[in-house]
Amino acid sequence: MKFFLALLGHTMFVCLVALLLAVAGCAIPSEPPRPPGVVQVRLQKDGFQLLRNGKTLCVVHPKLPNVEKWKLVRNDTAIIIKSRSDPYGPAAIELFDVDTGELKESAMTYSIAGGQPSWARGFEDWGTSVN
């Protein structure tokens, strides 16, 4: 009987904690925090090598071969790369996750309108965006 009461008390405690977290708006993080350190970017022949503290995280490959501009964003957790196939052709703008190299979003410069998508601001081709 003591064991049953102890188990019941523990179960009620766990349920109470879960209820308090939900009501108070607290959330348990689903992902561990990103490790501290400086993100380094190395341009390679076929892509970008992304490193943290000297250790390679991933290599990302832009859609088009000629990289025109890149920038670390979102507290160095993502990188935006603008590339094009030739100097007068349309450019691709891509947002990659720094830790995994996963392509999160992409857009062509001619499809950027009114500052949207917001993550691509500053990477437009001036005079060629749709308004």
Secondary structure, DSSP 4 states (H G I P E B T S, - for coil): -HHHHHHHHHHHHHHHHHHHHHHHT----SSPPPPPS-EEEEE-SSSEEEEETTEEEEEE--SSSEEEEEEEETTTTEEEEEEESSTTS-EEEEEEETTT--EEEEEEGGG-BTTBSGGGTT---TTTS--
